[in-house]
Amino acid sequence: SFDTNEFLIGAEYISTLFTAIQNQQALEVSYQSFNSDMAQTIMFHPYHLKQYNNRWFVFGKNEGYDNLTNLALDRIKQIEHASIPFDTSQMIDFEEYFEDIIGVTKPLETEPTKILLKASSQLAPYIKTKPLHGSQKKVEDANDSFTFSIEVIPNYELNRLILSFGDGLEVLKPIGLRDSIKKLLKESLKNYEV
């Protein structure tokens, strides 16, 4: 069996979006972000579907913006075909696009950073057999820890992945990411103070 979310919202749009991508068909999408109380209608030119962490995302050109946009399918309210020409101006090589990130969020004009991490002896076998990223390289394999590096663009999903390992994983470098994770952990601890 595969790890799936049987209650996934938005899965009903996968077929429509896939067909629109194949046929280069522009769409009128009613979309409600987490930051908005109301759905907005956007003209969207879909290029690529991606699943990450049991959620589906569609990447494409959003009319009025000059950069690539991703929409979470579970935030889509409705899709209609649009009678406008398909815009390929933001079409890219998606294999290359995802090469330097974990997840689906790619901050604009940011370069990959070498990140040094240390895993506990209990976590090390898991990290060795299921690397965090394709760029993962061993730095030191000691009795009590496993130090390794990855080269990625820091983003929201990277932070969440690091935090998911709890006390089993420590960010050593860069200091900015280490401080950011430390701040998030301090904020998290506040939830447990009496």
N, C-alpha and C positions, 0 to 999 in steps of 0.2 A: 504494500500500500504506500501511497505518497502522503506527505504532510500537506493537508489542504484545510481550508477554512470553509466548512459546509454552510456557514451563515454569511459568506462573502457577499457584500452588496456591490453591484456594478458588473458582476460577471456576465450578465445578460447583454452587455454592450460589446463584449470581446469579438463576437462574430461580425457585427456591424462595422466595428473599427478595423478589423483585419481586412474585410472586403474593401473598405474605403481606402486603406493603405495600398492594397494591391491594384485598385483601379484609379488611384490618384484622384480621389473625390473629396472635395471640400465639404465640411460639415458645419451645421449651426448647432452649437452645443450649449445647453443650459447647465451651468456649473455653479456650485455653491462651495466656496472655500470654507475652511474652519474659522476664518477670521471675519466671515460675513453672515449677516442675518438673512440675507436674501440671495437667491440665485441670480446670476447675470448671464446674458446670452452673448456668446462669442463666436466669431467666424474662425474655424479651426481647420488646419490642413494637417492631417495625421501622417506621421512618417514611420513610427516604430512603437511596438507594444513591448512592455517589459514587466516581468513579475519580480517583486522583491519582498521578502518577509511576509509571504502570503497575501500580498496586495498587488493589484495590477495598476500600471501607469501607462499612459499614452504620451508620446513625445511628438511635437510638431510645431508648426508655425501658427501663432496666435496673431490675427490681424491687429495692427496697431503697435506691435512690438517687433523690435529688430533682433531679438535673440530667441533661442530655442525655449519652448515652454513645455513643462510636463504637467499633466492632469491626472489626479488619482481617480480611477474609475468609480470608486465608492462615493465620490462627491458629484458625479454627473447625475443630473436629474432627467435629462431628455436629450436625444440626438435626432436631428433632421438633416436630410441632404440639402446642401446649399447650391444655388445655381450661379456660382462664381468660378472663375478659372482656378485650378489648383496651383498653389504657389510653392515652388521647390527651392526658394531662395535660402532657406535655413537647413536644407538637406545635408546631412553629414554621414561619415562612416561611424555607425553606432558602436561597432566593435572597438574602434579606437577611442571613442568618446567615453566608454565605460571602463577602459583599461586602467585609468588612474584614480578611480573612486571606488568606494564601498557604498552600495545602495544606488540611489537615483538622483541625489542632489549634487550638482556641480557648480560651486561658486564661480562667478565670472572672473576672468583674468587672474586666476590663481594657478600657481605651478605646483607639481607634486613635491612633497616634502619627505625627507628621510626621517622616519619615526622609529625610535629605539624603545623596545618594550621588554619587560622581564616578567616571565610567567613562573608561578610557584611550581615546586616539584609535582604537586598533585595535578595541576592544570597542564603541565608541559606535554604529556603524551597526547592529549587532545589537540593542543596547538600544533604539534608536529605532524599529526595525521590529518588534521583538517585546518590547513593554513587560513589565516585571516584574509589574505590577499595573495594573488599570484606572484607578487614581488617579494614575498617573504623569504628572508635569508637568515640562517643561523649565525649568531655572533659568538655565543659561548654556551656550552652545555655543561653545567656544573651539577654536583649532586643535589643541591638544594634549589636550583632554579635553571631556567632556560631563557637566555637573552637572545632576542632576534630583532630584525628590522623589517619594516615594510616601507614602500615609497608610494605614497598616495596624496591626494589633495584632501586636507582635513575638511570634514563636513559633519552635519548633524548625525548621519548614520554611523560614522566612525566613532563619534562620542558615545552614542548609545551602545554600540558593540563593545567598546572598552568597558563601559559601566556594567554591562551584562555579566562580566566575569568577576565582579566584586573584588574581594581581597586577593584573588588569584592572579591579577594582572596589574602591573605598575608601568606607567609611562615614565621613561627616563629622560627622553629628549624628543622634540624641542621643548624648552622651558615654557613657552607660551601655551602649548597643548597640555603640558603637565599641570600648569596653574589653572587652566580652564577646567580640567577634570577634577582637580582638587576643589575648586569652587563649587562644582556641581555636587560633589560628594558632601560638602559641608551643608549645602542647601537641602540635600536629601536627609541628612541627619536631623535637621530641624523637625522633620515630620515625626520623629520618634522621641523627641524630648517631652518630658512630663511637665 
